[in-house]
Amino acid sequence: MIYIGFAIRNPFQQLHRMLKDWVFPVSKNKTIEIGLYRTNAIIGGSFGITGFKQDHAGFNFDIELLSYNLDFIFYDNRHYDERKNSTI
């Protein structure tokens, strides 16, 4: 997995609440999720890639600004079986 991210957070606030979540099936095994959260972040963001031969391979991207977090995830629904060396 590759992950790059940063955040400046309000240390006096402990908040992480989902406001809305949208799920869009793209195909039988691929899905896009978009989530809107209320957090304690002042500013931040991240980008991550989950490689092949792992559960839910895909990528994610999020932006945090003034206590709101917008999260975008594109992933494979399947799980990886190490014994069979394939997805199930």
C-alpha angles and dihedrals in degrees: 000000000000117000129175120176148141136188141177109208137191104247092200095060127069103192134144115150131156113234100177138351126196123192121194119184106215097183139338092291105019128079138179119209125189119188133185116203138177110226143159093257120124094188134344149119144190145197125201139177123198108203132223121285092043134099114273097004113199142088139282136200129186139178123202120196131161097342096317127105124196112196125192120189130178113185149154113254094213129096123230119240110206094193093057094031090227143090121268 
